[in-house]
Amino acid sequence: MKQLASRSLKEKSMNMQANTVPQPHFERQRLRNRIDRFVSEQSLVPPLSVDDLSGLSNRLIREEYLDPALKGWIMVEINNCVWRETVAAIPYERRILLLPKCLSNSKKCKAEIDELGLLCHRCNNCHIPDLQDKADSLGVMSIVAEGFTSVVGLIENRVVDAVIGVGCLDSLEKAFPLLIDHAIPGLAVPLNTDGCKDTDVDYEYVERLIGMQSDREAYLLDYDYLKSTVRGWFDRENLSALWTSSHDQATAVALDRLSGDGKRWRPYLLASTFLALTGRKDFPEKVQLAAVAIECFHKASLIHDDIQDGDMTRYGKPTVNAVYGDSIAINVGDILLGEGYRLLARCGNIELIRIAAEAHIALCKGQGMELEWSANPKALPMETVLEIFCNKTVPAFDVSLIMGVVCAGDDAELRTALHHYSRAMGIAYQLHDDIEDFDPDAVQPSAVRAALDTQPTTEAAIEQVRQMAEHYHREALNALHEVRNMELKRLLFRVTQRILKR
């Protein structure tokens, strides 16, 4: 499995280390025109990963016999071309212009700097006030500050939806993974000169990007609305209305577990996939029913796992079997399974039931393989460990996404792409968990333990598994090449970032 070892995240960010900016101005413009034609010849849907941008940049350099030192600059401009139409479709008041202080005249600038950035005095000794005036006239927010970190917060809080940033290639190199991981619609303009003061940029180009406007308005998912809506589906009162009326103890315990704390990734993925594919801003009843059903299955699997593993706590709280005993806990899990299938039947689509049943069987097979090994522990090859991971973890991602696709009308090609994404994502997730929770005395299949068969130390084995996780992380993003819906692709970039970079 050593062949799976891939570049680390640090190495990935170094794809842009060739930081030469073309000179003079007419050469930059010539190359921008060529890049524009090059991108228009492709079939590209944003966001693109750093690997995607690196590969496209290398290809253009070969085709045009360009200086390889231009790679970083070309990657930025390719990314601009891919996002340009989306940014143009975002209202001015939902955009932000980010300028660096180094554009100011260091000898004459009288501006102060506070926690929000530079407070310009409009002394007209540099072009910063011109660009800010242009932005203000259109309703575009603008700040003068270093770095993109603060902008991510504004995006996350839905203050703005897009960023137009100016910076040196070195700073853009650091910001690129940040913006890509968060799938932020953005344009970046590299400074023409290096250094931390008295720099220069193609001002007319920046003004043109600020002023872009489209006849259509971009459809962007409202993640806060999604989270609050999904959370509301699991209110005790709402769940009671959906469930079979009963006052027995097992049903009450099942409802308590279902309405309790949880990240609810599975119903969130199903619901957001539906919205991304349909462009709707509300949910039909079948989506809510399917989302609650999928969480029923998840909670049932946790309860049954705790019984089989003899666990007394989960997430710091007593398990159902610890409080009520194994017999009642088994019954609670079974009620959750039954209610889940009943809710799916109400959706009126037999395909949803088939998808859930196949995922259920795969999960049981994975758990069965683990229980069989636990009864007779022995060295496992890495391939077997990954097979267990595939059965135990991959269905959690796969079934959520595929059900969302089916609720939205179904798409066979999209299903295939999401199967590939889910497999890579599930393995990467489990490998990360394996590293975090590795216990040499624990009796359970482990990728780290399998790696120890070929590595001299635990540290070396953990590093091998970490590199494997990065390989599958990148494989998950590569699987999204076939996703043609921008909002679904953005969603999955964001989900990958949140789940794998914990």
C-alpha positions as CSV (number, residue, x, y, z in Angstrom):
1,M,0.0,0.0,0.0
2,K,3.0,2.3,0.1
3,Q,2.3,3.1,-3.5
4,L,-0.8,4.9,-2.4
5,A,1.3,7.4,-0.5
6,S,0.6,10.8,-2.0
7,R,1.8,14.3,-1.6
8,S,0.9,15.8,1.7
9,L,-1.3,18.9,2.0
10,K,1.8,21.0,2.3
11,E,3.2,19.6,-0.9
12,K,-0.1,20.1,-2.6
13,S,-0.1,23.8,-1.8
14,M,3.3,24.1,-3.4
15,N,1.8,23.5,-6.8
16,M,1.9,27.3,-7.2
17,Q,5.5,27.7,-6.1
18,A,6.5,29.0,-9.6
19,N,5.7,32.6,-8.8
20,T,6.8,34.6,-11.8
21,V,4.4,37.2,-13.1
22,P,4.5,37.9,-16.9
23,Q,6.0,41.2,-17.9
24,P,5.1,43.7,-19.4
25,H,1.4,44.6,-19.3
26,F,0.6,43.6,-22.9
27,E,2.1,40.2,-22.3
28,R,-0.2,39.6,-19.3
29,Q,-3.1,40.7,-21.4
30,R,-2.1,38.4,-24.2
31,L,-1.8,35.5,-21.9
32,R,-5.2,36.3,-20.2
33,N,-6.8,36.2,-23.7
34,R,-5.2,32.8,-24.4
35,I,-6.2,31.4,-21.1
36,D,-9.7,32.6,-21.7
37,R,-9.8,30.7,-25.0
38,F,-8.2,27.6,-23.4
39,V,-10.8,27.5,-20.6
40,S,-13.7,28.0,-23.0
41,E,-12.5,24.9,-24.9
42,Q,-12.8,22.8,-21.8
43,S,-16.0,21.6,-20.0
44,L,-15.2,22.9,-16.6
45,V,-17.6,23.3,-13.6
46,P,-16.3,25.2,-10.5
47,P,-14.9,24.7,-8.0
48,L,-11.7,23.2,-9.3
49,S,-9.2,21.6,-6.9
50,V,-5.6,22.7,-6.7
51,D,-4.6,19.5,-8.5
52,D,-7.1,20.4,-11.3
53,L,-5.6,23.9,-11.7
54,S,-2.1,22.5,-11.6
55,G,-2.8,20.0,-14.3
56,L,-4.6,22.5,-16.5
57,S,-1.7,25.0,-16.1
58,N,0.9,22.4,-17.0
59,R,-1.1,21.5,-20.1
60,L,-1.3,25.1,-21.3
61,I,2.4,25.6,-20.6
62,R,3.2,22.6,-22.8
63,E,0.8,23.6,-25.6
64,E,2.1,27.2,-25.7
65,Y,5.7,26.5,-24.9
66,L,5.4,28.9,-21.9
67,D,7.9,29.5,-19.1
68,P,7.2,26.9,-16.4
69,A,7.9,29.7,-13.8
70,L,4.5,31.2,-14.9
71,K,2.6,28.2,-13.5
72,G,1.3,29.9,-10.4
73,W,0.1,33.0,-12.2
74,I,-1.6,30.8,-14.9
75,M,-3.4,28.8,-12.2
76,V,-4.8,31.9,-10.7
77,E,-6.1,33.1,-14.1
78,I,-7.6,29.8,-15.0
79,N,-9.5,29.8,-11.7
80,N,-10.7,33.4,-12.6
81,C,-12.0,32.2,-15.9
82,V,-13.9,29.3,-14.3
83,W,-15.6,31.4,-11.6
84,R,-16.1,34.6,-13.6
85,E,-19.6,33.8,-14.8
86,T,-20.8,32.9,-11.3
87,V,-19.3,36.0,-9.7
88,A,-20.9,38.2,-12.4
89,A,-24.3,36.6,-11.5
90,I,-23.9,37.5,-7.8
91,P,-25.4,40.9,-6.9
92,Y,-22.9,43.7,-6.2
93,E,-24.0,44.0,-2.6
94,R,-23.1,40.3,-2.1
95,R,-19.5,40.8,-3.2
96,I,-16.4,42.0,-1.4
97,L,-13.2,43.5,-2.7
98,L,-10.1,42.7,-0.7
99,L,-7.1,44.9,-1.3
100,P,-3.6,44.7,0.2
101,K,-2.0,47.6,2.1
102,C,1.1,47.3,0.0
103,L,-0.7,49.0,-2.8
104,S,-0.4,52.2,-0.8
105,N,2.4,54.8,-1.2
106,S,4.6,53.9,1.8
107,K,6.3,57.3,1.9
108,K,3.1,59.4,1.8
109,C,0.4,57.2,3.2
110,K,-1.2,58.7,6.4
111,A,-3.8,55.9,6.9
112,E,-4.3,54.1,10.2
113,I,-4.8,50.4,10.6
114,D,-7.3,48.9,13.0
115,E,-8.7,45.3,13.4
116,L,-10.8,45.8,10.3
117,G,-7.9,46.9,8.1
118,L,-6.6,50.2,6.6
119,L,-8.6,53.4,7.2
120,C,-7.8,55.3,4.0
121,H,-7.5,59.2,4.2
122,R,-8.2,59.6,0.4
123,C,-4.9,61.4,-0.1
124,N,-4.8,60.3,-3.7
125,N,-1.2,59.2,-3.5
126,C,-2.2,55.6,-4.6
127,H,-4.9,53.8,-6.5
128,I,-6.6,52.3,-3.4
129,P,-9.2,55.0,-3.0
130,D,-10.0,54.8,-6.8
131,L,-10.7,51.1,-6.5
132,Q,-12.7,51.5,-3.3
133,D,-14.7,54.3,-4.9
134,K,-15.5,52.1,-7.8
135,A,-16.6,49.4,-5.5
136,D,-18.7,51.8,-3.3
137,S,-20.4,53.2,-6.4
138,L,-21.7,49.7,-7.2
139,G,-22.5,48.7,-3.7
140,V,-19.6,46.2,-3.4
141,M,-18.1,46.0,0.1
142,S,-14.3,46.7,0.2
143,I,-11.6,46.4,2.8
144,V,-7.9,46.9,2.8
145,A,-6.3,44.0,4.8
146,E,-3.8,41.2,4.5
147,G,-5.0,37.7,4.0
148,F,-8.2,35.9,3.1
149,T,-9.0,34.4,6.5
150,S,-11.5,37.2,7.5
151,V,-13.2,36.9,4.2
152,V,-14.0,33.2,4.8
153,G,-15.8,34.2,8.0
154,L,-17.9,36.7,6.0
155,I,-18.8,34.0,3.5
156,E,-19.6,31.5,6.2
157,N,-22.0,34.0,7.8
158,R,-23.6,34.9,4.5
159,V,-22.6,38.5,4.7
160,V,-21.2,38.1,1.2
161,D,-21.2,35.4,-1.4
162,A,-18.1,36.2,-3.5
163,V,-14.7,37.7,-3.1
164,I,-12.5,39.6,-5.5
165,G,-9.0,39.7,-4.0
166,V,-5.8,41.4,-4.9
167,G,-2.5,40.0,-3.6
168,C,1.0,38.8,-4.3
169,L,1.4,35.3,-5.7
170,D,2.9,34.2,-2.4
171,S,-0.2,35.2,-0.4
172,L,-2.5,33.8,-3.1
173,E,-0.6,30.5,-2.8
174,K,-1.6,30.4,0.9
175,A,-5.1,31.5,0.3
176,F,-5.9,29.2,-2.7
177,P,-6.4,26.0,-0.6
178,L,-8.5,27.9,1.9
179,L,-10.8,29.4,-0.8
180,I,-11.0,26.1,-2.7
181,D,-11.8,24.0,0.3
182,H,-14.6,26.3,1.2
183,A,-15.8,26.4,-2.5
184,I,-15.9,30.2,-2.4
185,P,-16.8,31.9,-5.7
186,G,-13.8,34.2,-6.1
187,L,-11.5,36.0,-8.5
188,A,-7.9,36.9,-7.7
189,V,-5.6,39.4,-9.3
190,P,-1.9,38.9,-8.6
191,L,0.3,41.9,-8.0
192,N,2.7,42.7,-10.8
193,T,5.6,43.2,-8.5
194,D,6.9,41.4,-5.4
195,G,7.6,43.0,-2.1
196,C,5.6,44.2,0.9
197,K,5.3,47.9,0.0
198,D,4.8,50.1,-3.0
199,T,3.5,47.3,-5.2
200,D,1.5,47.6,-8.4
201,V,-1.5,45.8,-10.1
202,D,-3.4,46.0,-13.4
203,Y,-6.0,48.5,-12.1
204,E,-8.2,48.5,-15.2
205,Y,-8.4,44.7,-14.9
206,V,-9.4,44.9,-11.3
207,E,-12.1,47.5,-12.1
208,R,-13.4,45.4,-14.9
209,L,-13.8,42.4,-12.5
210,I,-15.5,44.6,-9.9
211,G,-18.0,45.9,-12.4
212,M,-18.9,42.5,-14.1
213,Q,-22.7,41.9,-14.1
214,S,-24.8,39.1,-15.5
215,D,-28.4,39.1,-16.7
216,R,-29.1,36.1,-14.4
217,E,-28.7,35.8,-10.7
218,A,-26.6,32.9,-9.3
219,Y,-28.4,30.2,-7.4
220,L,-26.4,29.5,-4.2
221,L,-27.5,27.2,-1.4
222,D,-28.4,28.9,1.9
223,Y,-26.6,26.6,4.3
224,D,-28.0,28.3,7.4
225,Y,-31.5,27.6,6.1
226,L,-30.6,24.1,5.4
227,K,-29.2,23.4,8.8
228,S,-32.1,25.0,10.7
229,T,-34.7,23.2,8.5
230,V,-33.0,19.8,9.0
231,R,-32.7,20.5,12.7
232,G,-36.4,21.3,12.9
233,W,-37.3,17.9,11.4
234,F,-35.8,16.3,14.5
235,D,-37.8,18.2,17.1
236,R,-39.6,15.8,19.4
237,E,-43.0,17.2,18.4
238,N,-42.3,16.9,14.7
239,L,-41.0,13.3,15.0
240,S,-44.0,12.3,17.1
241,A,-46.3,13.4,14.3
242,L,-44.4,11.3,11.8
243,W,-44.1,8.2,13.9
244,T,-46.6,5.4,14.6
245,S,-48.6,6.5,17.7
246,S,-47.4,4.5,20.7
247,H,-46.7,5.0,24.3
248,D,-44.4,2.0,25.0
249,Q,-41.0,2.4,26.6
250,A,-39.0,1.3,23.6
251,T,-40.7,3.8,21.3
252,A,-40.1,6.6,23.8
253,V,-36.4,5.7,24.1
254,A,-36.1,5.6,20.3
255,L,-37.7,9.0,19.9
256,D,-35.3,10.4,22.7
257,R,-32.3,9.1,20.8
258,L,-33.5,10.4,17.4
259,S,-34.3,13.9,18.7
260,G,-31.2,14.2,20.8
261,D,-27.9,15.7,20.0
262,G,-26.2,14.9,16.7
263,K,-24.5,16.4,13.6
264,R,-27.2,14.9,11.3
265,W,-24.8,14.7,8.4
266,R,-26.8,12.1,6.6
267,P,-30.2,14.0,6.4
268,Y,-28.3,17.2,5.7
269,L,-26.5,15.6,2.7
270,L,-29.8,14.2,1.4
271,A,-31.7,17.5,1.7
272,S,-28.9,19.7,0.3
273,T,-28.3,17.4,-2.6
274,F,-32.0,17.7,-3.4
275,L,-32.0,21.5,-3.3
276,A,-28.7,21.7,-5.3
277,L,-30.1,19.6,-8.1
278,T,-33.6,21.1,-8.3
279,G,-32.9,24.7,-7.6
280,R,-35.9,24.8,-5.2
281,K,-36.0,26.7,-2.0
282,D,-38.4,24.4,-0.1
283,F,-38.8,20.7,0.5
284,P,-41.6,18.4,-0.5
285,E,-42.8,15.9,2.2
286,K,-40.9,13.0,0.6
287,V,-37.5,14.7,1.2
288,Q,-38.3,15.2,4.9
289,L,-39.6,11.6,5.3
290,A,-36.5,10.2,3.5
291,A,-34.1,12.4,5.6
292,V,-35.7,11.3,8.9
293,A,-35.7,7.6,7.7
294,I,-32.0,7.7,7.0
295,E,-31.2,9.1,10.5
296,C,-33.4,6.3,11.9
297,F,-31.1,3.8,10.2
298,H,-28.0,5.5,11.5
299,K,-29.2,5.7,15.1
300,A,-30.3,2.0,15.0
301,S,-26.8,1.0,13.7
302,L,-25.2,2.9,16.6
303,I,-27.4,1.2,19.2
304,H,-26.7,-2.3,17.8
305,D,-23.0,-1.6,17.5
306,D,-22.9,-0.6,21.1
307,I,-24.5,-3.8,22.2
308,Q,-22.2,-5.9,20.0
309,D,-19.1,-4.1,21.2
310,G,-20.2,-3.9,24.8
311,D,-19.8,-0.1,24.9
312,M,-21.2,1.7,27.9
313,T,-20.8,5.3,26.6
314,R,-21.0,7.0,23.3
315,Y,-20.0,10.7,22.9
316,G,-19.6,10.9,26.6
317,K,-23.2,9.7,27.4
318,P,-24.5,6.3,28.5
319,T,-25.5,4.0,25.7
320,V,-29.1,2.6,25.5
321,N,-27.8,-0.8,26.5
322,A,-26.0,0.7,29.5
323,V,-29.2,2.3,30.8
324,Y,-31.8,-0.3,29.8
325,G,-30.0,-3.5,29.1
326,D,-29.2,-5.3,25.9
327,S,-32.7,-6.7,25.3
328,I,-34.5,-3.4,25.4
329,A,-31.7,-1.8,23.4
330,I,-32.1,-4.4,20.7
331,N,-35.8,-3.6,20.6
332,V,-35.2,0.1,20.4
333,G,-32.8,-0.4,17.4
334,D,-35.4,-2.6,15.7
335,I,-38.1,0.0,16.2
336,L,-35.9,2.6,14.6
337,L,-35.3,0.3,11.6
338,G,-39.0,-0.4,11.2
339,E,-40.0,3.2,11.4
340,G,-37.3,4.1,8.9
341,Y,-38.6,1.7,6.3
342,R,-42.2,2.7,7.0
343,L,-41.3,6.4,6.4
344,L,-39.6,5.5,3.1
345,A,-42.6,3.5,2.0
346,R,-44.7,6.7,2.5
347,C,-42.4,8.4,-0.1
348,G,-44.1,6.4,-2.8
349,N,-40.8,5.4,-4.5
350,I,-39.7,1.8,-4.2
351,E,-36.2,2.7,-5.3
352,L,-35.6,4.5,-2.0
353,I,-36.4,1.4,-0.1
354,R,-34.1,-0.7,-2.4
355,I,-31.2,1.8,-1.8
356,A,-31.7,1.7,2.0
357,A,-31.9,-2.1,2.0
358,E,-28.7,-2.5,0.0
359,A,-26.8,-0.1,2.3
360,H,-28.3,-1.9,5.4
361,I,-26.9,-5.2,4.1
362,A,-23.5,-3.7,3.3
363,L,-23.3,-2.2,6.8
364,C,-24.2,-5.6,8.4
365,K,-21.6,-7.3,6.3
366,G,-18.9,-4.9,7.4
367,Q,-19.9,-5.3,11.0
368,G,-20.0,-9.0,10.6
369,M,-16.4,-9.1,9.3
370,E,-15.3,-7.0,12.2
371,L,-17.1,-9.2,14.8
372,E,-15.6,-12.4,13.1
373,W,-12.2,-10.9,13.4
374,S,-12.7,-9.8,17.0
375,A,-13.6,-13.4,17.9
376,N,-10.4,-14.7,16.5
377,P,-7.9,-11.7,16.2
378,K,-5.1,-12.1,13.7
379,A,-3.0,-10.0,11.4
380,L,-5.1,-8.5,8.6
381,P,-3.7,-7.2,5.3
382,M,-4.5,-3.6,4.5
383,E,-6.8,-4.6,1.7
384,T,-9.1,-6.5,4.1
385,V,-9.1,-3.6,6.5
386,L,-10.1,-1.2,3.7
387,E,-12.9,-3.7,2.7
388,I,-14.3,-3.5,6.2
389,F,-14.1,0.3,6.1
390,C,-15.9,0.3,2.7
391,N,-18.8,-1.8,4.1
392,K,-19.1,0.0,7.5
393,T,-18.5,3.6,6.5
394,V,-19.1,4.2,2.8
395,P,-22.8,3.5,2.8
396,A,-23.3,6.3,5.3
397,F,-22.2,8.9,2.6
398,D,-23.4,7.0,-0.4
399,V,-27.0,6.3,0.6
400,S,-27.6,9.9,1.7
401,L,-26.4,11.4,-1.6
402,I,-28.1,8.8,-3.9
403,M,-31.4,9.2,-2.1
404,G,-31.1,13.0,-2.6
405,V,-30.5,12.3,-6.3
406,V,-33.5,10.0,-6.5
407,C,-35.8,12.5,-4.8
408,A,-34.7,15.1,-7.3
409,G,-35.6,12.9,-10.3
410,D,-32.6,10.6,-10.5
411,D,-29.6,10.6,-12.8
412,A,-27.6,7.4,-13.6
413,E,-24.4,9.1,-14.5
414,L,-24.5,11.3,-11.4
415,R,-25.1,8.3,-9.3
416,T,-21.9,6.7,-10.6
417,A,-19.8,9.8,-9.8
418,L,-21.3,10.0,-6.3
419,H,-20.6,6.3,-5.7
420,H,-16.9,6.9,-6.5
421,Y,-16.9,10.0,-4.3
422,S,-18.6,8.2,-1.4
423,R,-16.1,5.3,-1.5
424,A,-13.1,7.5,-1.4
425,M,-14.6,9.8,1.1
426,G,-15.7,7.0,3.4
427,I,-12.3,5.4,3.4
428,A,-10.5,8.7,4.0
429,Y,-12.9,9.4,6.9
430,Q,-12.3,6.0,8.5
431,L,-8.5,6.3,8.1
432,H,-8.6,9.7,9.8
433,D,-10.6,8.2,12.6
434,D,-8.2,5.3,12.8
435,I,-5.3,7.6,13.3
436,E,-7.1,9.7,16.0
437,D,-8.4,6.7,17.9
438,F,-5.6,4.2,17.5
439,D,-5.1,2.1,20.6
440,P,-2.5,-0.7,20.3
441,D,-4.4,-2.7,23.0
442,A,-7.8,-2.3,21.3
443,V,-9.3,-5.4,19.7
444,Q,-10.6,-4.1,16.4
445,P,-9.4,-4.0,12.8
446,S,-7.1,-1.1,12.2
447,A,-5.3,0.4,9.3
448,V,-2.5,1.6,11.6
449,R,-2.1,-1.9,13.0
450,A,-2.0,-3.3,9.4
451,A,0.7,-0.7,8.5
452,L,2.8,-1.9,11.4
453,D,3.4,-5.1,9.6
454,T,5.6,-3.2,7.1
455,Q,6.7,-0.2,9.2
456,P,9.4,-0.1,11.9
457,T,7.6,2.1,14.3
458,T,4.1,3.2,15.3
459,E,4.9,6.8,14.1
460,A,5.9,5.5,10.7
461,A,2.7,3.4,10.5
462,I,0.6,6.4,11.4
463,E,2.4,8.5,8.8
464,Q,1.7,5.8,6.1
465,V,-2.0,5.8,7.0
466,R,-2.1,9.6,7.0
467,Q,-0.7,9.6,3.5
468,M,-3.3,7.0,2.5
469,A,-6.0,9.3,3.9
470,E,-4.7,12.1,1.8
471,H,-4.7,9.9,-1.3
472,Y,-8.3,9.0,-0.8
473,H,-9.1,12.7,0.0
474,R,-7.8,13.7,-3.3
475,E,-9.5,10.7,-5.0
476,A,-12.8,11.9,-3.6
477,L,-12.3,15.4,-5.1
478,N,-11.3,13.9,-8.4
479,A,-14.5,11.9,-8.5
480,L,-16.4,15.2,-8.6
481,H,-15.0,16.0,-12.1
482,E,-18.1,14.3,-13.4
483,V,-20.5,16.4,-11.3
484,R,-22.0,19.0,-13.7
485,N,-24.1,20.8,-11.1
486,M,-22.1,23.6,-9.6
487,E,-24.0,23.9,-6.3
488,L,-23.8,20.2,-5.7
489,K,-20.1,20.3,-6.4
490,R,-19.6,23.3,-4.1
491,L,-21.5,21.5,-1.4
492,L,-19.3,18.4,-1.6
493,F,-16.1,20.4,-1.6
494,R,-17.4,22.1,1.6
495,V,-18.5,18.7,3.1
496,T,-15.1,17.2,2.3
497,Q,-13.3,20.1,4.0
498,R,-15.5,19.9,7.2
499,I,-15.4,16.1,7.6
500,L,-11.8,15.3,6.7
501,K,-10.1,18.4,8.1
502,R,-11.4,18.2,11.6
